[in-house]
Amino acid sequence: MTGIQALQRIVPDHAMLPGQPQRIEYEYKRHGTQCLLAAMNVVTGNVFGDCREHRKETDFLEFIQMLDAQFSGCAQLRIVLDNLNTHQSASLVEYVAGRIGYTGELGVKGVSGILKDQQSRAEFLSDPTHCITFYYTPKHSSWMNQIEVWFGIIARKVIRRGNFKSTQELNDKLMAFITYFNQTMAKPFRWRYSRETLKV
C-alpha cells in the first residue's frame, strides 16, 4: 500500500454530538508518506506488515526474507501477489535460487537466461517445486489477492480520518493496528467469488 499520507489537521476535530456528525478539519499539513508492505496468512487471517519510506526492489526483498524467516518451519511458502516489477526482480530470483540450492546458470539481467526479462524471472519464481513459490494475479485483477481486502480495512479504520504529526506517528499507528487486528479481529475471509459470480 503506497503513498499513505501523514496528514496533520490544522485544528482538532469537533466531536460527534447528538444530532450532529463528527466534523473534521479539511485543512491539513502534510508530513510525507509511508509505504506499507503487508502479507496475510489466508489460513489464520493474521497480517504481517512493515512500514517503509519506499517500496523499491530492496525493500520488497527484505520483506520476503522477513516472511521466509517467520515461516521457516513450513515446507513451502506460497505467496499471491500482483505483477509489480519489484515482485519479479533479479535480486528476488537470486534469493530464491539460493534458498532452493539452484546450481544452474541464472544468466544476465536484460541479456540471457532466467534473469533476462520480467517474464523469464516470473516463470522461475512461479515454479511450484520451489520451497518459495509466487502466484501472480492476472493483470488488472489485484482485487483477487485477499490482502487488498485488508488494505480496505486499514484505510477505513486508521488512515481515512487519521491525524498524524509525523511519518513516524503514522508508522506507529499502522503497526499498532496490525497488532490489534491480529489479537482481536483476525480470521480467514469467506471468499465467495466463483466463476458464475464473476460472469459479465
C-alpha beads as a LAMMPS data file, in Angstrom:
LAMMPS data file: protein, C-alpha beads

200 atoms
199 bonds

1 atom types
1 bond types

-500.0 500.0 xlo xhi
-500.0 500.0 ylo yhi
-500.0 500.0 zlo zhi

Masses

1 110.0

Atoms # bond

1 1 1 0.000 0.000 0.000
2 1 1 1.899 3.013 -1.258
3 1 1 1.653 6.757 -0.751
4 1 1 -0.033 6.696 2.667
5 1 1 -0.003 10.355 3.660
6 1 1 0.837 11.584 7.143
7 1 1 -1.699 14.405 7.312
8 1 1 -1.985 16.614 10.378
9 1 1 -5.234 18.558 10.694
10 1 1 -4.620 22.260 11.335
11 1 1 -7.267 22.373 14.085
12 1 1 -8.669 19.497 16.165
13 1 1 -11.774 17.643 15.013
14 1 1 -15.149 18.529 16.549
15 1 1 -16.533 15.508 18.375
16 1 1 -19.828 13.923 17.457
17 1 1 -22.845 15.304 19.347
18 1 1 -26.493 14.233 19.453
19 1 1 -27.924 15.011 16.035
20 1 1 -24.555 16.235 14.706
21 1 1 -21.890 14.115 12.996
22 1 1 -18.207 14.452 13.759
23 1 1 -16.711 17.442 11.968
24 1 1 -13.203 17.021 10.562
25 1 1 -10.988 19.963 9.627
26 1 1 -10.375 19.961 5.871
27 1 1 -7.112 21.946 6.000
28 1 1 -4.033 19.962 6.841
29 1 1 -0.254 19.966 6.948
30 1 1 1.427 17.175 5.011
31 1 1 4.406 15.467 6.668
32 1 1 5.305 12.958 3.951
33 1 1 4.276 9.442 3.053
34 1 1 4.852 5.844 4.055
35 1 1 4.569 2.557 2.183
36 1 1 3.031 -0.398 3.975
37 1 1 4.310 -3.783 2.845
38 1 1 1.898 -6.404 4.150
39 1 1 1.012 -10.054 3.782
40 1 1 -1.919 -12.057 5.114
41 1 1 -1.895 -15.669 6.177
42 1 1 -5.134 -16.775 4.480
43 1 1 -5.466 -19.755 6.849
44 1 1 -5.479 -17.713 10.080
45 1 1 -6.223 -14.175 8.877
46 1 1 -3.128 -12.833 10.652
47 1 1 -1.331 -9.947 8.949
48 1 1 2.411 -9.290 8.796
49 1 1 3.459 -5.751 7.981
50 1 1 6.414 -3.419 7.655
51 1 1 6.334 0.354 7.042
52 1 1 8.999 1.954 4.877
53 1 1 9.676 5.179 3.032
54 1 1 9.847 3.365 -0.317
55 1 1 8.773 0.150 -1.980
56 1 1 11.913 -0.429 -4.002
57 1 1 13.330 -3.795 -5.033
58 1 1 15.497 -3.999 -1.911
59 1 1 12.530 -3.163 0.354
60 1 1 10.430 -5.942 -1.138
61 1 1 13.266 -8.455 -0.985
62 1 1 13.822 -7.673 2.707
63 1 1 10.094 -8.126 3.342
64 1 1 10.135 -11.546 1.631
65 1 1 13.169 -12.511 3.721
66 1 1 11.222 -11.492 6.836
67 1 1 8.270 -13.669 5.777
68 1 1 10.598 -16.543 4.960
69 1 1 12.097 -16.329 8.453
70 1 1 8.621 -16.064 10.035
71 1 1 7.522 -19.297 8.336
72 1 1 10.849 -21.107 8.470
73 1 1 9.184 -24.275 9.789
74 1 1 6.911 -24.622 6.762
75 1 1 7.756 -26.968 3.910
76 1 1 6.590 -24.426 1.334
77 1 1 5.786 -20.719 1.382
78 1 1 3.186 -19.755 -1.228
79 1 1 2.776 -16.067 -1.922
80 1 1 -0.009 -14.486 -4.004
81 1 1 0.803 -11.036 -5.394
82 1 1 0.304 -8.750 -8.363
83 1 1 2.595 -8.130 -11.331
84 1 1 4.556 -5.161 -9.998
85 1 1 8.093 -5.204 -11.409
86 1 1 9.675 -5.406 -7.943
87 1 1 7.747 -8.664 -7.412
88 1 1 9.751 -10.225 -10.270
89 1 1 13.147 -8.692 -9.671
90 1 1 16.582 -10.142 -10.348
91 1 1 17.503 -9.925 -6.650
92 1 1 14.374 -11.900 -5.732
93 1 1 15.309 -14.611 -8.256
94 1 1 18.821 -14.735 -6.801
95 1 1 17.446 -15.044 -3.272
96 1 1 15.055 -17.883 -4.205
97 1 1 17.795 -19.619 -6.188
98 1 1 19.999 -19.535 -3.091
99 1 1 17.177 -20.834 -0.880
100 1 1 16.444 -23.824 -3.131
101 1 1 20.109 -24.601 -3.801
102 1 1 19.799 -23.880 -7.520
103 1 1 23.090 -24.707 -9.236
104 1 1 22.194 -23.807 -12.823
105 1 1 23.126 -20.643 -14.673
106 1 1 20.830 -17.686 -13.934
107 1 1 22.085 -15.648 -16.870
108 1 1 22.484 -11.892 -17.141
109 1 1 19.716 -9.375 -16.491
110 1 1 18.462 -7.923 -19.758
111 1 1 20.610 -10.292 -21.822
112 1 1 20.095 -14.016 -21.241
113 1 1 18.826 -16.866 -19.085
114 1 1 16.380 -16.726 -16.212
115 1 1 17.326 -13.136 -15.399
116 1 1 16.801 -11.936 -18.974
117 1 1 13.403 -10.267 -18.544
118 1 1 10.409 -9.969 -16.284
119 1 1 8.612 -12.884 -17.914
120 1 1 11.522 -15.315 -17.554
121 1 1 12.016 -14.257 -13.927
122 1 1 8.288 -14.707 -13.186
123 1 1 8.348 -18.206 -14.702
124 1 1 11.230 -19.182 -12.405
125 1 1 9.586 -17.659 -9.335
126 1 1 6.276 -19.422 -10.133
127 1 1 7.809 -22.905 -10.183
128 1 1 5.635 -24.984 -7.781
129 1 1 8.566 -27.279 -6.907
130 1 1 10.411 -24.434 -5.138
131 1 1 10.096 -24.030 -1.363
132 1 1 9.067 -20.407 -2.040
133 1 1 6.522 -20.117 -4.861
134 1 1 4.944 -16.913 -6.171
135 1 1 1.483 -16.872 -7.758
136 1 1 0.774 -13.751 -9.810
137 1 1 -2.770 -12.464 -10.189
138 1 1 -3.885 -11.654 -13.749
139 1 1 -3.291 -8.064 -14.832
140 1 1 -5.932 -5.622 -13.579
141 1 1 -7.142 -8.252 -11.087
142 1 1 -5.180 -7.456 -7.941
143 1 1 -8.527 -7.456 -6.080
144 1 1 -8.257 -11.274 -6.230
145 1 1 -5.478 -11.016 -3.635
146 1 1 -7.037 -11.032 -0.164
147 1 1 -4.508 -8.544 1.219
148 1 1 -6.280 -5.925 -0.927
149 1 1 -9.448 -6.543 1.121
150 1 1 -7.437 -5.980 4.294
151 1 1 -5.927 -2.770 2.863
152 1 1 -9.513 -1.507 2.658
153 1 1 -9.979 -2.299 6.355
154 1 1 -6.875 -0.408 7.492
155 1 1 -7.767 2.511 5.202
156 1 1 -11.173 2.844 6.893
157 1 1 -10.046 2.178 10.471
158 1 1 -6.738 4.098 10.609
159 1 1 -5.896 6.196 7.573
160 1 1 -9.069 7.902 6.305
161 1 1 -9.753 10.112 9.323
162 1 1 -6.274 9.942 10.782
163 1 1 -4.392 12.877 12.235
164 1 1 -0.622 12.279 12.151
165 1 1 2.049 14.710 13.330
166 1 1 4.849 12.856 11.529
167 1 1 5.555 9.844 9.344
168 1 1 6.834 8.096 12.485
169 1 1 3.454 8.585 14.178
170 1 1 1.712 7.245 11.068
171 1 1 4.097 4.286 11.052
172 1 1 3.464 3.607 14.762
173 1 1 -0.332 3.725 14.357
174 1 1 -0.291 1.408 11.335
175 1 1 1.862 -1.143 13.140
176 1 1 -0.222 -0.845 16.336
177 1 1 -3.358 -1.550 14.305
178 1 1 -1.767 -4.677 12.813
179 1 1 -1.013 -5.937 16.337
180 1 1 -4.578 -5.106 17.459
181 1 1 -6.093 -6.702 14.362
182 1 1 -4.136 -9.929 14.871
183 1 1 -5.161 -10.137 18.533
184 1 1 -8.857 -9.302 18.166
185 1 1 -10.144 -9.439 14.592
186 1 1 -8.015 -11.826 12.520
187 1 1 -9.884 -14.687 10.902
188 1 1 -9.974 -16.206 7.432
189 1 1 -12.083 -14.306 4.913
190 1 1 -15.045 -16.156 3.437
191 1 1 -14.103 -15.891 -0.217
192 1 1 -17.416 -16.071 -2.092
193 1 1 -16.350 -15.363 -5.647
194 1 1 -16.971 -18.072 -8.217
195 1 1 -16.890 -18.214 -11.993
196 1 1 -20.651 -17.682 -12.005
197 1 1 -20.396 -14.613 -9.747
198 1 1 -17.781 -13.046 -11.991
199 1 1 -19.547 -13.605 -15.313
200 1 1 -20.110 -10.324 -17.102

Bonds

1 1 1 2
2 1 2 3
3 1 3 4
4 1 4 5
5 1 5 6
6 1 6 7
7 1 7 8
8 1 8 9
9 1 9 10
10 1 10 11
11 1 11 12
12 1 12 13
13 1 13 14
14 1 14 15
15 1 15 16
16 1 16 17
17 1 17 18
18 1 18 19
19 1 19 20
20 1 20 21
21 1 21 22
22 1 22 23
23 1 23 24
24 1 24 25
25 1 25 26
26 1 26 27
27 1 27 28
28 1 28 29
29 1 29 30
30 1 30 31
31 1 31 32
32 1 32 33
33 1 33 34
34 1 34 35
35 1 35 36
36 1 36 37
37 1 37 38
38 1 38 39
39 1 39 40
40 1 40 41
41 1 41 42
42 1 42 43
43 1 43 44
44 1 44 45
45 1 45 46
46 1 46 47
47 1 47 48
48 1 48 49
49 1 49 50
50 1 50 51
51 1 51 52
52 1 52 53
53 1 53 54
54 1 54 55
55 1 55 56
56 1 56 57
57 1 57 58
58 1 58 59
59 1 59 60
60 1 60 61
61 1 61 62
62 1 62 63
63 1 63 64
64 1 64 65
65 1 65 66
66 1 66 67
67 1 67 68
68 1 68 69
69 1 69 70
70 1 70 71
71 1 71 72
72 1 72 73
73 1 73 74
74 1 74 75
75 1 75 76
76 1 76 77
77 1 77 78
78 1 78 79
79 1 79 80
80 1 80 81
81 1 81 82
82 1 82 83
83 1 83 84
84 1 84 85
85 1 85 86
86 1 86 87
87 1 87 88
88 1 88 89
89 1 89 90
90 1 90 91
91 1 91 92
92 1 92 93
93 1 93 94
94 1 94 95
95 1 95 96
96 1 96 97
97 1 97 98
98 1 98 99
99 1 99 100
100 1 100 101
101 1 101 102
102 1 102 103
103 1 103 104
104 1 104 105
105 1 105 106
106 1 106 107
107 1 107 108
108 1 108 109
109 1 109 110
110 1 110 111
111 1 111 112
112 1 112 113
113 1 113 114
114 1 114 115
115 1 115 116
116 1 116 117
117 1 117 118
118 1 118 119
119 1 119 120
120 1 120 121
121 1 121 122
122 1 122 123
123 1 123 124
124 1 124 125
125 1 125 126
126 1 126 127
127 1 127 128
128 1 128 129
129 1 129 130
130 1 130 131
131 1 131 132
132 1 132 133
133 1 133 134
134 1 134 135
135 1 135 136
136 1 136 137
137 1 137 138
138 1 138 139
139 1 139 140
140 1 140 141
141 1 141 142
142 1 142 143
143 1 143 144
144 1 144 145
145 1 145 146
146 1 146 147
147 1 147 148
148 1 148 149
149 1 149 150
150 1 150 151
151 1 151 152
152 1 152 153
153 1 153 154
154 1 154 155
155 1 155 156
156 1 156 157
157 1 157 158
158 1 158 159
159 1 159 160
160 1 160 161
161 1 161 162
162 1 162 163
163 1 163 164
164 1 164 165
165 1 165 166
166 1 166 167
167 1 167 168
168 1 168 169
169 1 169 170
170 1 170 171
171 1 171 172
172 1 172 173
173 1 173 174
174 1 174 175
175 1 175 176
176 1 176 177
177 1 177 178
178 1 178 179
179 1 179 180
180 1 180 181
181 1 181 182
182 1 182 183
183 1 183 184
184 1 184 185
185 1 185 186
186 1 186 187
187 1 187 188
188 1 188 189
189 1 189 190
190 1 190 191
191 1 191 192
192 1 192 193
193 1 193 194
194 1 194 195
195 1 195 196
196 1 196 197
197 1 197 198
198 1 198 199
199 1 199 200
